[in-house]
Amino acid sequence: MLVIPRSIIDEVISHLKEEYPLEGCGVLIGKGREVSESVRLTNKDKSEVSYQSDPLEQYSLLKRLDDEHLELLCIYHSHPEGEPVPSSKDIALAYFNCHYMIVCLANQDAPQIRLFTIENGAYNEEKFETK
């Protein structure tokens, strides 16, 4: 079970609200099951229904993780008006072995946050702990 500090959940929600009505994206990094930081990424698609993080930002992030002995624990993105479940495109493009967080912003006063693992074309919802 991932452990995500409340302050990081708040950072993610703030980031995704700034991107609204477009999808926003980023990652949660840390060690083991403990998230220590959120990292915003640029959505190259600039779309309300899809995202693709900037490849140069991805490369820099992966290099940083290697240099600092950190792990990619979760990829997050928003569904500005859609349900907080992986779309068929989300499932098809899930190539990292990590968690996937989807935040629904249809009600910005009460965003819905759900966490998933995605393997072999299927997703499973996971619980997470906030502290």
C-alpha positions in Angstrom: 0.0 0.0 0.0 1.4 3.4 -1.0 1.8 6.0 1.8 1.2 9.5 0.4 1.5 12.5 2.7 -1.6 14.8 2.7 0.6 17.7 1.6 1.5 15.8 -1.6 -2.1 14.9 -2.3 -2.9 18.6 -2.0 0.0 19.5 -4.4 -1.3 17.0 -7.0 -4.9 18.4 -6.7 -3.6 22.0 -7.0 -1.5 21.1 -10.1 -4.4 19.4 -11.8 -6.8 22.2 -11.0 -4.3 24.6 -12.6 -4.4 22.5 -15.8 -8.2 22.2 -15.9 -10.0 21.9 -18.3 -7.0 20.1 -19.9 -5.7 16.8 -18.5 -2.7 17.3 -16.3 0.0 14.7 -15.5 2.9 14.1 -13.2 4.6 11.5 -11.0 5.0 10.6 -7.4 8.5 9.5 -6.4 10.1 8.1 -3.2 11.4 4.8 -1.8 9.6 1.5 -1.1 6.0 2.5 -0.4 6.7 6.0 0.9 6.0 8.8 -1.5 8.3 11.8 -0.8 7.7 14.1 -3.7 5.3 15.0 -6.6 6.8 16.1 -9.9 4.7 17.9 -12.4 5.1 17.0 -16.1 4.0 18.8 -19.2 1.1 17.3 -21.1 2.3 17.5 -24.7 -1.2 16.6 -26.0 -2.7 19.8 -24.5 -6.0 17.9 -24.5 -9.1 17.5 -22.4 -9.2 13.7 -23.0 -5.6 12.5 -23.2 -2.1 13.1 -22.0 1.4 12.4 -23.1 4.2 13.6 -20.8 7.1 15.4 -22.4 9.8 12.8 -23.4 12.7 15.2 -22.4 11.1 15.6 -18.9 10.7 11.9 -18.7 14.4 11.3 -19.5 15.5 13.9 -17.0 13.2 12.4 -14.3 14.5 8.9 -14.9 18.1 10.1 -14.8 17.4 11.9 -11.5 15.7 8.8 -10.0 18.8 6.8 -10.9 21.3 9.4 -9.6 19.4 9.9 -6.3 18.4 6.2 -5.8 14.7 7.0 -5.9 11.8 5.1 -7.4 9.0 6.0 -9.7 6.0 5.0 -7.5 3.0 6.4 -9.3 2.0 8.2 -12.5 -0.9 10.5 -12.0 -3.2 12.4 -14.4 -6.6 13.9 -14.4 -9.9 13.1 -16.0 -11.3 16.6 -16.0 -14.9 15.6 -16.5 -14.7 11.8 -16.9 -14.8 8.9 -14.4 -11.7 8.3 -12.3 -11.0 4.9 -13.9 -8.4 4.0 -16.5 -9.6 4.5 -20.1 -8.7 2.0 -22.8 -5.9 4.4 -23.9 -4.6 4.6 -20.3 -4.5 0.8 -20.1 -2.8 0.5 -23.5 -0.1 3.0 -22.6 0.6 1.7 -19.1 4.2 0.5 -19.6 5.8 1.4 -16.3 5.5 -1.1 -13.4 4.1 1.3 -10.9 0.8 2.7 -9.6 -1.5 4.9 -11.6 -3.5 7.6 -9.9 -6.5 9.2 -11.6 -8.1 12.4 -10.3 -11.6 13.3 -11.4 -12.2 17.1 -11.2 -15.9 17.2 -12.3 -16.6 18.5 -8.7 -13.5 20.7 -8.0 -14.6 21.1 -4.4 -14.5 17.4 -3.8 -12.1 15.8 -6.3 -12.3 12.0 -6.6 -8.9 10.2 -6.3 -8.4 6.6 -7.2 -5.3 4.5 -7.4 -4.7 1.5 -9.7 -2.2 -1.1 -10.9 -2.4 -1.9 -14.6 -1.1 -5.2 -16.0 -1.8 -7.3 -19.0 -4.6 -5.1 -20.2 -6.5 -5.0 -17.0 -6.6 -2.7 -14.0 -7.1 -3.3 -10.3 -8.0 -0.6 -7.8 -5.5 -0.3 -4.9 -5.9 1.4 -1.5 -3.5 4.1 -0.4 -2.8 5.6 3.0 -2.5 9.3 3.6 -0.5 10.7 6.5 
